[in-house]
Amino acid sequence: MHKAVVTMKLTDNQLERLRGRCRVELAGWGRTGQLLDETGLLGAVQDADILLVGYEAVSGRVIREAPRLQLVGCARANPVNIDVAAASARGIPLIYTPGRNANTAAEFTLGLMLAESRHIARAFHALRSGLYLGAPMDQFAGADGKDDVVWTLDGPSPYKRFRGVELCGRTLGLVGLGLIGSRVAHFAQAFDMQVVAFDPHLAPERAAALGVALVGLDDLLRQADFISVHCKVSAETKGLLGPREFALMKPGAYVINTARAVVIDQAALVEALGSRRIAGAALDVYWYEPLPRNHPLLALDNVTLTPHLGGATEDVPERHSRMIVDDVFAWMDHLRPERLFNPCVLEPARG
């Protein structure tokens, strides 16, 4: 029976599935909430055939000095914490979980679009802070209330202050049309939005099948009322949206980022928001995390900020757990895993 060292978070039912065919040892982040360093991880995998990780860094040294290691799994959409070259050099397949949080992140993106354009978070904060509230009363005494109830429209009313814009009829520009971007496009179309995308790596036929028009980046920036980032970080995408790009945007545009912060030049974004060059932004990712308490974004009133929650739902762990265990079993059954990251030739599993 193969031994599997598991540092990722596996749901109970998928853990039991794995235990049905492997000797499982829980370690690291998945067991204690603390990441194993290189030395700790190397010690844990000395007699392991399978290593399944979430966030631990699996270095070339760990891969080279684990004598029995035959399979590595990473419960992330992109296994950036694994030395892929070292695994491939040893002929070790690397399985991963693309799309594990695509739906989750796409739903969150639409939520941020609505929160920023309709001032939902700001209105909530205003009420919790005591603004626009009436005098204390025994709200449960007497009648149940009037048939027609309207918040005050006089003076500095919330109805005037927090008036927003609809998504319906507006244009969404997607920078990247992969698994998450495609889901965002689908949801946006349900809001009757027009969707365009910039993705130089996507076949036009795929975009057409999604009902999305592929355009150049400059055209997207000029057309879009909402610009949402969904591309991977690369030499080409770092700082992709900088001063020149913000100058091309509509004055009423909103920028949404649930991907990676470095795609946007932070100084250019802060300047565009502070000068009202664009209408607003909603961000879930930052150049430093946690966000420094003196960051200028915190002083602006036209940005919605959340602490990297785009992939945080109860559904994601079950999804990535099932994907990983399914592919472990495929490998053990001498089949090609469905989600194989590296192109190495698989050897038969040794029991």
Sequence and secondary structure as in RCSB ss.txt:
>XXXX:A:sequence
MHKAVVTMKLTDNQLERLRGRCRVELAGWGRTGQLLDETGLLGAVQDADILLVGYEAVSGRVIREAPRLQLVGCA
RANPVNIDVAAASARGIPLIYTPGRNANTAAEFTLGLMLAESRHIARAFHALRSGLYLGAPMDQFAGADGKDDVV
WTLDGPSPYKRFRGVELCGRTLGLVGLGLIGSRVAHFAQAFDMQVVAFDPHLAPERAAALGVALVGLDDLLRQAD
FISVHCKVSAETKGLLGPREFALMKPGAYVINTARAVVIDQAALVEALGSRRIAGAALDVYWYEPLPRNHPLLAL
DNVTLTPHLGGATEDVPERHSRMIVDDVFAWMDHLRPERLFNPCVLEPARG
>XXXX:A:secstr
 EEEEE S   HHHHHHHHTTEEEEE THHHHSS   HHHHHHHTTT SEEEESSS B HHHHHT TT  EEEE 
SSS TTB HHHHHHTT  EEE TTTTHHHHHHHHHHHHHHHHTTHHHHHHHHHTTTT      TTSSS   SS  
   SSS HHHHT    STT EEEEE  SHHHHHHHHHHHHTT EEEEE TTS HHHHHHTT EE  HHHHHHH S
EEEE     TTTTT B HHHHHHS TT EEEESS GGGB HHHHHHHHHTTSSSEEEES  SSSS  TT GGGG 
SSEEE SS TT  THHHHHHHHHHHHHHHHHHTT   SSB S         
